[in-house]
């Protein structure tokens, strides 16, 4: 899993997840819409994600950016910050996995999306 191991990537994201929910997140690229499509494919029953997908699609269809976002919103909608969620793990067929294994499964699913 480039650019590091699954454990390194998981640990890095856990540091971000530990920030206050109101912390603004500014990513360097506008990948939010494609990332949301992936997230919805493995977390289809997440009501926060459904709402976020609608918001993203509306913003992008108007030519508007979807960023910044917040750590709190990312924790509610980003599967890489929800690697312990039972529904996501079940959808990926890895329920019962530890956090790093689950994260790796999400990363692999994203790579193959």
Secondary structure, DSSP 8 states (H G I E B T S, - for coil): -TTS-HHHHHHHHHHHHTS-TT-EE--SS--HHHHHHHHHHH-TT-HHHHHHHHHHHHHHHTT-----EEHHHHHHH-GGG-TT-HHHHHHHT-TT--HHHHHHHHHHHHHT-
